[in-house]
Every structure is written in C-alpha cells, then in structure tokens.
Amino acid sequence: MGVVRSGAGRARLDWISVPGPQPGVPRHPTAPGTRVSASRMKDLGAEHLAGREGVQLLGLLNLYLEQEERFQPREKGLSLIEATPENDNTLCPGLRNAKVEDLRSLANFFGSCTETFVLAVNILDRFLALMKVKPKHLSCIGVCSFLLAARIVEEDCNIPSTHDVIRISQCKCTASDIKRMEKIISEKLHYELEATTALNFLHLYHTIILCHTSERKEILSLDKLEAQLKACNCRLVFSKAKPSVLALCLLNLEVETLKSVELLEVLLLVKKHSKINDAEFFYWRELVSKCLAEYSSPECCKPDLKKLVWIVSRRTAQNLHNSYYSVPELPTIPEGGCFDESESEDSCEDMSCGEESLSSSPPSDQECTFFFNFKVAQTLCFPS
C-alpha cells in the first residue's frame, strides 16, 4: 500500500464529497489541432508516473484529449432527437436506444469485441446528429455502422459478411442498399470513422491506475467496466458526455465501491491532468450512477456469457423439424485404407441434395455455409 500524502488526501476528499465548479478551469481544455503544452505532462507528478512507460501513457492521454471533441456527435443534433416525441413519425430517443440494443445483440452474436460495438454506436450517433433520418432507414444505418466498425477493429477472419449480417439483423435491405448507405455515411463523416471513444479512455485510465498502485490488479475488473460502458451507450443522453468524463465517472464509481484510498488518489491525479472540472464531473457521475443502478444485475457484469435464444413460431419450428429429418445420413467410411473416387462423388451429390432440402427454394453456397456455421444461433426454442 502506497503512502498517502496529506495534501493529496485533502484534495481527494474534496473531490469525492464536495461537488462544485473548479475556478479557472475551462470546460473544453483542448481544441482539435492544438498543441499540448509540456506543463500538462507534469500534472500527475514524476513520483507517480516516473519512467518511460509513464511518459508514454501520458503522451497517449494527451493525444486522446486533443481528439475527443473532434469525434463527438453534434450536441445540437442530439438535442433535437431528445426533444422529439415518442409517438411522432420521426426519429426519437426510444428508436435510437432500441437500435443500439440491436447492435449490442448483433455484436454478441458474431463475437465482436467491445471496441467494435462502441465504435459502431459512435458512427451511428455522429450520423444521426448530422442528418435528418426517417425511422424506416434506421435499420439499414445501424447495420452499416456495425459493418464499418467491424472492418476497422476486427481481424479479417472475424469480420462478418454483409450477407450474414443482413440475415441475422433482419434489416429488410439488400446488399446493394448496404453498400450505398455505407458510402453515404462515410462521405458525411468525411471518412473519419476511426474515432476516439470512451472505451479508449477507459482502457488508458485503467492501465495508468494499475501501473501506479501496489494493490492487487484483480480487484478492478476491466470486463465489468466495459459492460457498464455498454449499458451507458444504450442511452442517448450519454452520447452528449465527453468520452474522458464518461470513462472517469465509471472508474470513480467502481473505485468508490472498493474503498481503496490509493486507487482514489491516482484517479484524482488523472482527473486533474485531464482538466475535468467538478461541475461537469459530478453532473455526469450522477447520471451514470442512476443508469448503472438499473443495470446492476449479474447479466450486466458478464453480458457476453448469456446465450442467444431464438423464439420461433410453431409453423417455422415445424419446417425446421422437417428440414432436420430430411438431411440424409453420411455414407459409411470404408475401413480398408483406400477411398473410392466414385463413392466420393456420390457422397458429395447426396450432401448437396440434403442441403437443398433445408429451404423451399434452392439456396446458394453462401446460404448453405451460413446455416451450418452459425448452428441456428446456438439454441432453438420450440414452443409447445
């Protein structure tokens, strides 16, 4: 356990217990394209971030602080969406939040990482805050945001195909529709899709804390913090928060539950270095606390462990049963070491016939591969 200096201890207690604006600290300390002064690198103190690794972390933090405002959705556009009545035939907060929930399920289904989901939400919100969107186009825009984010974040082998995403999301649009909408989104965002998000700050803050504390690293779960960030992303209001502030609020609430003096001290120094004033911090921390209170179930802490379940109608279930029983058994493999080429050709022909019986119309090779690869979303529930 590190030694807590009295001065730092008093500052920490003021931060935790007495909300209020910090005089002389601007709301937006960093503008896009500006250079960061060398004095900012000294805010955390050499004794806390000494060494080459500490300098690198501070340099990355300064870069994030410069870029965050550039990649935030337009506040005016978000406010217009917030002011739209729920029963109006225009885009309202409920429709946007429901679409983000769909993106979260889509990311879970395809095994995409948290960064893909968070970036997809950022692309979606930036576009919605910029353009006047009709509700009927929201599904297509959401799928395009997910695909664009996946191509930036995921490895090539983990990027889902457009065909598969269309089928799973049931967005009722074609591959050509997706291609055209992706071009529109990219052009409107000036092809600046790789953004600095709250997840970048969350990972960096987490690394800074763990690099400069003597406490056990297991006590601050990054998986839990990511799950809490996902919950906040599903609320439109948090798209108006600065990513650095949102990430700091999540960490502060988690550290407070641990009652760790050392972690709070390091987090206070991070807040000071990021030049986040108290009024802004306490405003968003209160909203984050209320949001997490509603997502405090164990499923929120480990959302990716929850199996996806498809509930289908009785008619669809009956067709799936029939298709299952119509697939012929595989031919017996001869025990003799040699393999007859004519038998191999017959076997391939039998399997193709079985695959054709999975649907009423002859499917393409991609559709057959899709059916066997995804295993019908892990679990099928057939109502009695």
Buried (B, 14 or more C-beta within 10 A) or exposed (E): EBEEEEEBBEBBEBBBEEBEEBEEBEEEBBEEEEEBEEEBBEBBBEEBBEEEEBEEBBEBBBBBBBBBBEBBBBEEBBEBBBEBEEEEEEBBBEBBBEBBEBBBBBBBBBEBBBBBBBBBBBBBBBBBBBBEBEBEBBBBBBBBBBBBBBBBBBEEEEBBEBBBBBBBBEBEBEEEBBEBBBEBBBEEBEEEBBBBBBBBBBBBBBBBBBBBBEBEEEEBBBEBBBBBBBBBBBBBBBBBBBBBBBBBBBBBBBBBEEEBBBBBBBBBBBBBBBBBBBBBBBBBBEBBBEBBEEBEEEEBBEBEEEEEEEEBEEEEBEBBEEBEEEBEEEEEEEEEEEEEEEEEEEBEEBBEEBBBBBEEEEBEEEBBBBBEEBEEEEEBEBEE
